[in-house]
């Protein structure tokens, strides 16, 4: 992302209020993430909870609408990648790491409730992606959140990690999958 130069800052400062408004609105029309970030920062009805609900709905759609039976494993890998991107996008909009963690755990819940049977498929992409997400969360939660919040996340994440370790494919991973959070 480009960094504004001193000359650009001076040029923007010289603009009238009307020109600044037109410039911001043009930028918002071109960039959906900027649009969402400004809505979150400026509108009182767009809260952290509403951003969570909208992102959770998109993640739910990725797994339950976009996943097809013919190439199920490939569709699940694509849905998982989209879910991780949606969680990261929500974090960039709100600047909340906890929101990213909550959305990632929501994606893992969907996976373990509905698609854990695909872990035994001959294709390992979905299992590897899920294990990578769980391992990332196991490191991210202690690093980014207060210790009091760890207790909320630990039982569920430890259960997911245990289920992943119970699969034969966990020994074939090219990265270390932790057994517990932290």
C-alpha positions, 0 to 999 in steps of 0.5 A: 500500500502506498504511503502518502508523500508530504507533497500529496498531504499538502495538496489534499490540505489545500482542497476545499471541503467540497473537493475533499468530500468528492475525493473521499466518495470517489475512493469509497466507490472504488474500494469496498474495504475502504467503504466498509471501514468508513461505514464502521468508523462513521455510522453509529448503526454499524457496530462490531456485532453487525460486522461479525454477523455480516462476515459470519453470513458470508462465511456460512454461504461459502461453506453451505452454498459454494461447496459442491459435491462433484469436487467436494475437497477442492470446493472445501479448500476454496471455501476455507481460503475464502473464510480466512480472507473474510476474517482478515478483511473484517479485522482490517475494517474494524482493527479488531484481532478478537473479531478475526479470531471469532470468525476463524473459530466460526469457520472451524465450527462449520468445518468440524460440524459438517465436513470433518469426514472429508479429512480422510479423503485421499486429497490432503488439501482440506485437512492441511488448510484446516490444520494450518488455521487451527495452528495459527489460532493456537499461536494468535490467541495467546499472542493477541488477546488478554489472558482472561479471554484465553479461557473462553477459547481454549476448550473449543480450540483444544478439542479441534486440535485433538480431533486433528491429531486423531487423524492419520494425516496429522503425522504427514503435515509439514508444520508442527500442529500444537496439541493444545493452545498456548 
